[in-house]
Amino acid sequence: MTAPAGHLRSLGALRGCTVAAMLPVNDPGDRGHVYWPREHAAWHGCTPTDPIFPFFPFVVGVSVWLLVWAMDRRGIHLKL
């Protein structure tokens, strides 16, 4: 399968892996019996779950930046 012009497969793969990793974290099953790596750290510390979410805002930020850059190259200026 070929990607559309201007589409970064690596960004799409990172987004897909991030969402796939977020699903079991956000719905781990019975809250009384959660496997410890799927728990968020109470306050101090870090579990394997905690570094997953920052990838999502990163992907969104890169996507927005690429969209604005592409529109600017085409002469379309956004007025916010």
C-alpha positions, -999 to +999 in steps of 0.1 A: +000+000+000+014+034-009+010+065+013-006+097+000+018+124-011+032+143+018+022+116+043+049+104+068+045+067+074+068+070+105+044+096+121+014+074+114+032+044+128+041+063+160+005+075+164-008+040+159+016+025+184+008+052+209-029+047+207-025+009+208-004+013+240-029+037+255-059+014+252-049-012+278-037+015+301-070+034+300-091+003+304-070-023+324-101-043+334-111-049+370-096-020+391-092-044+421-067-066+402-046-044+379-012-057+367+013-032+382+029-020+349-005-008+338-009+014+369+001+051+370+026+061+397+007+075+426+029+107+428+066+101+429+081+075+406+074+061+372+058+029+359+060+016+323+026+033+317+036+068+325+059+076+294+032+065+269+009+096+270+036+122+261+040+106+227+005+116+218+008+154+222+042+151+204+025+135+174-003+161+174+023+189+176+043+176+147+012+170+126+000+206+132+034+220+125+036+200+092+001+212+082+010+249+089+043+245+070+026+229+040-001+256+039+025+283+041+045+268+012+013+269-009+007+305+000-023+299+022-020+319+054-041+311+085-056+341+103-061+331+139 
